[in-house]
Amino acid sequence: MSSHPLVLPQRIDSQSGVQPKSRAAASARLERVRRDFLLFAQPAVGQEEIDEVADTIRSGWITTGLRTHQFEAAFKDRVDAPAALAVTSCTAGLHLALLISGVQPGDEVITSPLAFYGCANAIEHLGAVPRFADVAADTLTLDPSSVEAAVTPRTRAVLAGHYAGHPAELDSLRDIAERRHLSLVEDAADAMPASYKGRLIGSGENVAAFSFHSTKNLTTGEGGMLTGSPECIARARLLALQGTNRDAWQRSGPLGSWLYQVHEAGFKYRMTDIPAALGLAQLRQLDEFQRRRRLIAALYTEAFRQIDALETPTERPEVEHAWHLYVLRLRLGALRIGRSRFIEELRARNIGSSVHFIPIHLQPYYQTRYAHRPDQFPVALGNYQRMISLPLHPRMSDEDASDVVEAVVDVVSRFSR
C-alpha cells in the first residue's frame, strides 16, 4: 500500500457541486487520468495465502480434511458462533439453512428484492416461493413494516440480508418472526465482520450464511460458512455431506474408520482443504483488511458528504458496518446525466465501479414467473436507479482512493445542473 497521504478535494458548493475557484482545477484533473484501470474489486491474496495452499497441496490431502475442520473452528471462534460448517458457497449455505429451518415446497419465504439473486434461487430450489418485501430508505436492508405486511398463512421464514455489510434490523425482524411463528435466516454474504448492538453477525442462534467469493472481505475463491446452534449445524453437516455421517478425513484420516452410514439424501456441499487453507490465512489478516476498508470508506464519506448531488451510505449508531461495498447514491435531480452515464464517465477516468444490485423482481425469470411490476417495491427500485458501488478493497493505495475521489468530484462538477 502506498504511504502517500490521501488528498481530499476542496469543500463542495451546494449549488454547483464544487467551489467556483476550483472549477479550472477540476477540468485540469481530467487531463491526469490514471495510467492503469482501477478494478472495482480485487482479492487481497499474498505470500501467506500462497504458502498455506502450497503446504496443503504438498500434504497429499486436498479434499475435506484437517484444514477444513481447522477453518471451521477458527471462524467459529472469530465470530463467537455456537457452531460453524464450511460449505462450497453461500448459496449452498442458504439452501441448507432454509431446509433445516423447515421450509417446504409451496411455503413462502420473505426476502429482499435488493439482493444477490442466489438468495431467491435458494428458495426456488426448495420448491418454495420468494415473497419480496421492500427495503428501508437509509440502510437498504429489509424494512420490518414491509415484512410484516408481506406475511401470509403460507409464510414459513424470513431471509434477511445485511446489505453491503450493514446489519439488518434484527430485533424488529426477530420480533415479527417470533410473533408469527416464522424462522429467521440471515444472509450474511456481505457481513464479515459486521456487528449489531455489540454482537458479531453469526454469533446468535439464527442460522447465518456467509460468502467467501473472490470479492468478499474474506475469500477462499469460492465457498461459504454456516453458523447457528449446534443442533442446526449438525443437521446441516449431515445434509452437506451427501447425508452421510463421516467425511473423508473421518473415514480415512489417522483416527478414521471406514464404516459410514447414509441417513438422508443429501448434497455435495462440503468445502475442501485447499480453499480452507486460503481461508485460514485470510482470517489471520482480517482485522487489518477491515481497518483498511473502514479507512477508505471514511475517506470517501468525508469527501462526498457535502456534495448535494451525492448521498453517502448510512451507518446506524447501533451497528458496525462490514464495508463490503461502498454504495454511493446519486441525487439525479442535481445532475444532467443518469447513473449509466456516470459509470461511463468514471470508466473514462480509469475507475471501475459496479451496481449492487439489479432488483431480483426485475430479472426475466422472476418477473415472468411471478408477474412482478417494476414499481411494486418503490424504495428498492428508486435506489437501484441511482446507485453506484465504488472501488473498495484492501489492496487499494491512498493514491488509488484519491483517484476515485477526484474522478467522482470531477464528474459531478462537469454535469451538475
C-alpha positions as CSV (number, residue, x, y, z in Angstrom):
1,M,0.0,0.0,0.0
2,S,1.1,3.5,-0.8
3,S,2.4,5.6,2.1
4,H,1.4,8.8,0.4
5,P,-1.3,10.8,2.2
6,L,-4.8,10.7,0.7
7,V,-5.6,14.1,-0.8
8,L,-9.2,15.1,-0.3
9,P,-10.9,17.5,-2.7
10,Q,-11.9,21.0,-1.7
11,R,-15.2,21.6,0.1
12,I,-18.2,21.4,-2.2
13,D,-20.5,24.3,-3.0
14,S,-24.2,23.3,-2.7
15,Q,-25.2,25.0,-5.9
16,S,-22.6,24.0,-8.4
17,G,-21.1,20.9,-6.9
18,V,-17.6,22.4,-6.5
19,Q,-16.2,25.7,-5.3
20,P,-16.0,28.3,-8.1
21,K,-12.3,28.8,-7.7
22,S,-11.7,25.1,-8.2
23,R,-13.6,24.7,-11.5
24,A,-10.4,25.1,-13.6
25,A,-8.6,22.7,-11.3
26,A,-11.5,20.2,-11.8
27,S,-11.1,20.5,-15.6
28,A,-7.4,20.1,-15.4
29,R,-7.7,17.0,-13.3
30,L,-9.4,15.2,-16.2
31,E,-6.1,15.6,-18.1
32,R,-4.4,13.5,-15.4
33,V,-6.3,10.2,-16.0
34,R,-4.9,7.2,-14.2
35,R,-2.5,5.1,-16.4
36,D,-4.0,1.8,-15.3
37,F,-7.6,0.8,-14.7
38,L,-8.6,0.6,-11.1
39,L,-10.6,-2.6,-10.6
40,F,-13.8,-2.3,-8.6
41,A,-12.9,-5.3,-6.5
42,Q,-9.7,-7.3,-6.1
43,P,-8.8,-10.0,-3.6
44,A,-6.0,-9.3,-1.1
45,V,-4.1,-12.5,-1.6
46,G,-0.3,-12.6,-0.8
47,Q,2.5,-14.9,0.1
48,E,0.8,-16.1,3.3
49,E,-2.1,-17.5,1.4
50,I,0.2,-19.0,-1.2
51,D,2.3,-20.7,1.5
52,E,-0.8,-22.1,3.2
53,V,-2.2,-23.5,-0.1
54,A,1.1,-24.9,-1.2
55,D,1.6,-26.7,2.2
56,T,-1.9,-28.2,1.8
57,I,-1.1,-29.5,-1.7
58,R,2.2,-30.9,-0.5
59,S,0.5,-32.7,2.3
60,G,-1.2,-35.0,-0.1
61,W,-4.6,-34.3,1.4
62,I,-6.7,-31.9,-0.6
63,T,-10.3,-33.0,-0.1
64,T,-12.3,-32.2,3.1
65,G,-9.9,-32.8,5.9
66,L,-7.9,-31.3,8.8
67,R,-7.6,-27.8,7.4
68,T,-11.4,-27.6,6.7
69,H,-12.0,-28.6,10.3
70,Q,-9.4,-26.0,11.5
71,F,-11.0,-23.3,9.4
72,E,-14.4,-24.1,10.8
73,A,-13.0,-23.9,14.4
74,A,-11.1,-20.7,13.7
75,F,-14.2,-19.0,12.1
76,K,-16.4,-20.1,14.9
77,D,-14.1,-18.5,17.5
78,R,-13.7,-15.3,15.4
79,V,-17.4,-14.6,15.3
80,D,-18.2,-16.2,18.6
81,A,-20.6,-18.6,16.8
82,P,-22.3,-21.6,18.6
83,A,-21.2,-23.8,15.7
84,A,-19.9,-23.5,12.2
85,L,-19.9,-25.5,8.9
86,A,-17.7,-24.7,5.9
87,V,-19.6,-25.2,2.6
88,T,-19.0,-24.7,-1.1
89,S,-20.8,-21.4,-1.5
90,C,-23.2,-19.0,0.3
91,T,-26.0,-20.1,-2.0
92,A,-25.4,-23.7,-0.9
93,G,-25.4,-22.5,2.7
94,L,-28.7,-20.6,2.2
95,H,-30.2,-23.7,0.7
96,L,-29.2,-25.8,3.7
97,A,-30.3,-23.0,6.1
98,L,-33.8,-22.8,4.7
99,L,-34.1,-26.6,4.5
100,I,-33.2,-27.1,8.2
101,S,-35.5,-24.2,9.1
102,G,-38.4,-26.3,7.9
103,V,-39.1,-24.6,4.5
104,Q,-41.0,-27.0,2.3
105,P,-42.4,-26.9,-1.3
106,G,-45.2,-24.3,-1.5
107,D,-44.1,-22.3,1.5
108,E,-43.3,-18.6,1.2
109,V,-40.0,-17.1,2.3
110,I,-40.0,-13.3,2.7
111,T,-36.8,-11.7,1.4
112,S,-35.4,-8.5,-0.2
113,P,-35.5,-7.8,-3.9
114,L,-32.3,-5.7,-3.5
115,A,-30.0,-8.7,-3.0
116,F,-27.9,-11.1,-5.0
117,Y,-30.2,-13.4,-6.9
118,G,-28.7,-16.5,-5.2
119,C,-31.0,-15.8,-2.3
120,A,-34.1,-16.2,-4.4
121,N,-32.6,-19.1,-6.3
122,A,-32.1,-21.0,-3.0
123,I,-35.7,-20.5,-2.1
124,E,-36.7,-21.7,-5.6
125,H,-34.5,-24.8,-5.3
126,L,-36.7,-25.9,-2.3
127,G,-39.9,-25.5,-4.4
128,A,-40.8,-22.6,-2.2
129,V,-41.9,-19.1,-3.2
130,P,-39.8,-16.0,-2.7
131,R,-42.1,-13.2,-1.5
132,F,-40.4,-9.9,-1.6
133,A,-40.7,-7.0,0.8
134,D,-39.4,-3.5,0.3
135,V,-36.3,-2.1,1.9
136,A,-35.5,0.8,4.3
137,A,-34.7,4.0,2.6
138,D,-31.5,4.6,4.6
139,T,-29.8,1.2,5.0
140,L,-31.4,-0.6,2.1
141,T,-31.9,-3.6,4.4
142,L,-35.3,-5.3,4.8
143,D,-37.9,-2.8,6.1
144,P,-39.7,-4.6,9.1
145,S,-43.0,-2.9,8.3
146,S,-42.9,-4.2,4.8
147,V,-42.0,-7.6,6.0
148,E,-45.0,-7.6,8.4
149,A,-47.3,-6.6,5.6
150,A,-46.0,-9.4,3.4
151,V,-46.7,-12.3,5.9
152,T,-49.4,-14.7,4.7
153,P,-50.7,-18.0,6.1
154,R,-48.2,-19.7,3.7
155,T,-45.1,-17.8,5.1
156,R,-42.6,-20.1,6.7
157,A,-39.4,-17.9,7.0
158,V,-37.8,-14.5,6.7
159,L,-34.5,-14.4,4.9
160,A,-32.8,-11.1,6.0
161,G,-29.7,-9.8,4.2
162,H,-27.1,-7.5,5.7
163,Y,-27.0,-5.2,2.6
164,A,-23.4,-4.1,1.6
165,G,-22.2,-5.1,5.1
166,H,-24.8,-3.0,7.1
167,P,-26.7,-5.3,9.5
168,A,-30.4,-5.6,9.1
169,E,-32.8,-4.5,11.8
170,L,-32.6,-7.9,13.6
171,D,-34.5,-7.0,16.8
172,S,-37.6,-6.0,14.8
173,L,-37.3,-8.9,12.4
174,R,-36.9,-11.3,15.3
175,D,-40.0,-9.9,17.0
176,I,-42.0,-10.5,13.8
177,A,-40.6,-14.0,13.4
178,E,-41.5,-14.9,17.0
179,R,-45.0,-13.5,16.9
180,R,-45.8,-15.1,13.5
181,H,-44.0,-18.4,14.3
182,L,-41.5,-18.0,11.5
183,S,-37.9,-18.9,11.1
184,L,-35.4,-16.1,10.7
185,V,-32.4,-16.9,8.5
186,E,-29.6,-14.4,7.9
187,D,-28.0,-13.8,4.5
188,A,-24.6,-12.7,5.9
189,A,-22.8,-12.8,2.5
190,D,-21.6,-9.2,2.9
191,A,-21.4,-9.2,6.7
192,M,-18.0,-10.4,7.7
193,P,-17.2,-9.0,10.3
194,A,-20.2,-6.7,11.0
195,S,-21.9,-6.4,14.3
196,Y,-25.4,-5.5,15.6
197,K,-25.8,-3.9,19.0
198,G,-22.4,-5.2,20.1
199,R,-22.8,-8.7,18.9
200,L,-21.0,-10.0,15.8
201,I,-23.1,-11.3,12.9
202,G,-23.0,-15.1,13.2
203,S,-22.9,-15.2,17.0
204,G,-26.6,-15.8,17.5
205,E,-28.8,-18.8,17.3
206,N,-30.2,-17.7,13.9
207,V,-28.7,-19.7,11.1
208,A,-26.5,-17.3,9.1
209,A,-24.8,-18.0,5.8
210,F,-21.5,-16.2,4.9
211,S,-19.9,-15.9,1.5
212,F,-16.2,-16.2,0.7
213,H,-16.4,-15.3,-3.0
214,S,-13.4,-13.7,-4.5
215,T,-14.7,-10.1,-3.9
216,K,-15.7,-10.6,-0.3
217,N,-13.9,-9.3,2.8
218,L,-12.5,-12.8,3.4
219,T,-12.1,-15.0,0.4
220,T,-11.5,-18.7,-0.3
221,G,-12.0,-18.1,-4.1
222,E,-15.5,-19.6,-3.7
223,G,-17.0,-21.0,-0.5
224,G,-19.1,-20.1,2.5
225,M,-19.8,-20.8,6.1
226,L,-23.0,-21.6,8.0
227,T,-23.3,-20.6,11.7
228,G,-26.0,-21.4,14.2
229,S,-27.0,-23.6,17.0
230,P,-25.1,-26.9,17.4
231,E,-28.3,-28.8,16.6
232,C,-28.9,-26.9,13.4
233,I,-25.3,-27.1,12.2
234,A,-25.2,-30.9,13.0
235,R,-28.2,-31.4,10.7
236,A,-26.7,-29.1,8.0
237,R,-23.4,-31.0,8.2
238,L,-25.2,-34.3,7.5
239,L,-27.0,-32.8,4.6
240,A,-23.9,-31.2,3.2
241,L,-22.1,-34.5,3.1
242,Q,-24.5,-36.4,0.9
243,G,-26.4,-37.4,4.0
244,T,-23.5,-39.5,5.4
245,N,-22.2,-39.4,9.0
246,R,-18.5,-39.3,8.2
247,D,-16.4,-37.1,5.8
248,A,-13.3,-38.3,4.1
249,W,-11.0,-37.3,6.9
250,Q,-13.2,-39.1,9.4
251,R,-13.1,-42.2,7.3
252,S,-9.5,-42.2,6.0
253,G,-7.5,-40.0,8.3
254,P,-5.2,-41.3,11.0
255,L,-8.0,-41.7,13.5
256,G,-10.7,-42.6,11.0
257,S,-13.0,-45.5,10.4
258,W,-14.1,-47.0,7.1
259,L,-17.6,-47.5,8.4
260,Y,-20.2,-44.9,7.5
261,Q,-24.0,-44.6,7.2
262,V,-26.2,-42.7,4.8
263,H,-29.1,-41.1,6.8
264,E,-30.6,-38.7,4.2
265,A,-30.4,-38.0,0.5
266,G,-28.1,-35.0,1.0
267,F,-26.0,-32.8,-1.2
268,K,-22.3,-32.4,-2.1
269,Y,-21.8,-29.0,-0.3
270,R,-18.7,-29.6,1.8
271,M,-15.7,-27.3,1.5
272,T,-12.3,-28.9,0.8
273,D,-8.9,-28.3,2.3
274,I,-7.4,-26.1,-0.5
275,P,-10.0,-23.2,-0.1
276,A,-10.0,-23.8,3.7
277,A,-6.2,-23.2,3.7
278,L,-6.7,-20.0,1.9
279,G,-9.4,-19.0,4.4
280,L,-7.2,-19.7,7.4
281,A,-4.6,-17.3,6.0
282,Q,-7.2,-14.7,5.2
283,L,-8.8,-15.0,8.7
284,R,-5.5,-14.2,10.4
285,Q,-5.3,-10.9,8.4
286,L,-9.0,-10.0,8.6
287,D,-8.6,-7.2,11.2
288,E,-6.0,-5.4,9.0
289,F,-8.2,-5.9,5.9
290,Q,-11.1,-4.3,7.8
291,R,-9.0,-1.5,9.1
292,R,-8.1,-0.6,5.6
293,R,-11.7,-0.9,4.3
294,R,-13.1,1.3,7.0
295,L,-10.4,3.9,6.4
296,I,-11.2,4.1,2.7
297,A,-14.9,4.2,3.4
298,A,-14.4,7.1,5.9
299,L,-12.3,9.0,3.4
300,Y,-15.0,8.6,0.7
301,T,-17.7,9.8,3.1
302,E,-15.6,12.8,4.2
303,A,-15.1,13.8,0.6
304,F,-18.6,13.3,-0.6
305,R,-20.9,14.1,2.3
306,Q,-21.3,17.8,1.5
307,I,-21.9,17.4,-2.3
308,D,-25.6,17.9,-3.0
309,A,-25.6,15.6,-5.9
310,L,-24.4,12.6,-3.8
311,E,-25.8,10.6,-1.0
312,T,-23.3,8.7,1.1
313,P,-24.1,5.3,2.8
314,T,-25.8,5.1,6.2
315,E,-24.2,3.6,9.2
316,R,-26.6,3.5,12.1
317,P,-25.1,4.0,15.6
318,E,-26.1,0.6,16.9
319,V,-24.1,-1.3,14.2
320,E,-20.6,-1.8,13.0
321,H,-20.6,-1.9,9.2
322,A,-18.5,-4.5,7.4
323,W,-18.0,-2.2,4.4
324,H,-18.1,-4.9,1.9
325,L,-19.5,-2.3,-0.5
326,Y,-19.4,1.4,-0.6
327,V,-22.7,2.3,-2.4
328,L,-22.9,5.9,-3.4
329,R,-26.4,7.1,-4.4
330,L,-26.8,9.9,-7.0
331,R,-29.4,12.7,-6.5
332,L,-30.3,12.7,-10.1
333,G,-32.2,15.9,-9.9
334,A,-28.9,17.7,-9.3
335,L,-27.2,16.2,-12.3
336,R,-27.6,16.4,-16.1
337,I,-26.7,12.7,-16.5
338,G,-28.1,9.5,-15.2
339,R,-26.4,6.6,-13.4
340,S,-25.3,4.7,-16.6
341,R,-23.6,7.8,-18.0
342,F,-22.0,8.5,-14.6
343,I,-20.4,5.0,-14.6
344,E,-19.2,5.5,-18.2
345,E,-17.6,8.8,-17.1
346,L,-15.8,7.0,-14.3
347,R,-14.6,4.3,-16.7
348,A,-13.2,7.0,-19.0
349,R,-11.2,8.1,-16.0
350,N,-9.9,4.5,-15.5
351,I,-12.1,4.0,-12.4
352,G,-14.0,0.7,-12.2
353,S,-17.4,0.6,-10.5
354,S,-20.5,-1.6,-10.3
355,V,-24.1,-1.7,-9.3
356,H,-25.5,-3.7,-6.3
357,F,-28.0,-4.9,-7.1
358,I,-30.3,-5.1,-10.0
359,P,-33.5,-5.9,-8.1
360,I,-34.4,-9.6,-8.4
361,H,-38.1,-8.8,-9.3
362,L,-36.8,-7.1,-12.4
363,Q,-35.0,-10.2,-13.6
364,P,-36.7,-12.0,-16.5
365,Y,-37.2,-15.3,-14.7
366,Y,-38.8,-13.8,-11.6
367,Q,-40.7,-11.1,-13.5
368,T,-42.2,-13.8,-15.8
369,R,-42.8,-16.4,-13.1
370,Y,-44.5,-14.1,-10.5
371,A,-45.7,-11.2,-12.7
372,H,-44.0,-8.6,-10.6
373,R,-44.4,-5.0,-11.6
374,P,-41.2,-2.9,-11.7
375,D,-42.7,-0.3,-9.3
376,Q,-44.0,-3.0,-6.9
377,F,-41.1,-2.2,-4.4
378,P,-40.6,1.5,-4.9
379,V,-37.8,2.0,-2.4
380,A,-35.7,-0.8,-3.9
381,L,-36.4,0.4,-7.4
382,G,-35.8,4.1,-6.8
383,N,-32.5,3.4,-5.1
384,Y,-31.3,0.9,-7.7
385,Q,-31.8,3.5,-10.4
386,R,-29.3,5.9,-8.7
387,M,-26.7,3.7,-7.0
388,I,-23.0,3.1,-7.9
389,S,-20.6,0.8,-6.0
390,L,-17.2,2.4,-5.8
391,P,-13.9,0.5,-5.6
392,L,-13.3,-0.7,-2.0
393,H,-10.7,-3.3,-1.2
394,P,-7.6,-3.7,1.0
395,R,-5.2,-3.6,-2.0
396,M,-6.1,0.0,-2.8
397,S,-3.4,2.5,-2.0
398,D,-4.0,6.0,-0.7
399,E,-3.4,7.2,-4.3
400,D,-6.0,4.9,-5.6
401,A,-8.6,6.2,-3.2
402,S,-7.6,9.8,-4.1
403,D,-8.1,9.0,-7.8
404,V,-11.6,7.7,-7.1
405,V,-12.5,10.8,-5.1
406,E,-11.1,13.1,-7.8
407,A,-12.9,11.3,-10.6
408,V,-16.3,11.4,-8.8
409,V,-15.9,15.1,-7.9
410,D,-14.9,15.9,-11.5
411,V,-17.9,14.1,-13.0
412,V,-20.2,15.9,-10.6
413,S,-18.6,19.3,-11.3
414,R,-18.9,18.8,-15.1
415,F,-22.5,17.5,-15.1
416,S,-24.2,19.4,-12.3
417,R,-27.4,21.3,-13.1
